[in-house]
Structure formats: structure tokens, C-alpha cells
Amino acid sequence: MIQHKIRPSPVILALAKWVRGEAVREESLCRMQQFGFIHPDVNGTLQLTLPGKQALEENGLA
């Protein structure tokens, strides 16, 4: 039986790039915030959330 690996969504792929310190598009940052994967801290610096970390782990990107 051939198993096809499901490719992570573009938002998850952008999140993985962002975590690695790579530049991502502003639109991607907005989508990541909408999904609750990142949020700004009290200083306005974007931080990875627990759901964001879990999404990366579930997709083998952590």
C-alpha cells in the first residue's frame, strides 16, 4: 500500500520559516496570528504560541 504524505499548509510552512528566522510575507504573519500560532508580547515582539508549536510538531517541522 502506498501512503501519500500530506503536505503542510502554506501557513504552517511559513510558520516553520519564521521560527528558523527567515523572512516571511506580512500576509503570512497576519494569517499565523489569525490561526493563533503567533502573538505579540507586551513589547510588540511576535512570539510562538503553544498551538503554533503543536502545529509544527504535528507536521514534523519542529
URSULDA-V501698 format. One record per residue. N is the residue number from 1. PHI is phi in whole degrees, 0 to 359 (NA if undefined). PSI is psi in whole degrees, -180 to 180 (none if undefined). NEAR is the number of other ideal C-beta (glycine too) atoms within 8 Angstrom. Layout:
BEGIN
N,PHI,PSI,NEAR
N,PHI,PSI,NEAR
END
This chain:
BEGIN
1,NA,130,2
2,270,127,3
3,255,129,4
4,262,126,4
5,281,130,4
6,281,129,4
7,282,136,4
8,300,153,8
9,294,160,6
10,303,-32,6
11,293,-42,11
12,293,-41,12
13,297,-40,10
14,294,-38,13
15,299,-43,15
16,298,-41,12
17,297,-45,10
18,299,-43,14
19,297,-34,8
20,283,-3,6
21,90,10,4
22,276,153,6
23,288,139,3
24,230,159,8
25,292,151,6
26,303,-40,5
27,301,-40,6
28,294,-41,12
29,298,-42,12
30,297,-44,8
31,296,-41,10
32,297,-37,14
33,291,-40,11
34,299,-37,6
35,280,-8,10
36,81,20,8
37,278,-26,12
38,221,159,12
39,204,154,8
40,281,141,7
41,276,-171,8
42,297,-22,3
43,266,-1,5
44,88,4,5
45,277,130,6
46,290,136,9
47,233,148,8
48,286,135,7
49,264,169,10
50,300,-45,5
51,300,-34,9
52,295,-44,14
53,297,-43,10
54,296,-40,8
55,298,-41,12
56,295,-44,13
57,296,-44,9
58,297,-26,6
59,260,9,9
60,69,28,5
61,246,5,10
62,277,none,5
END
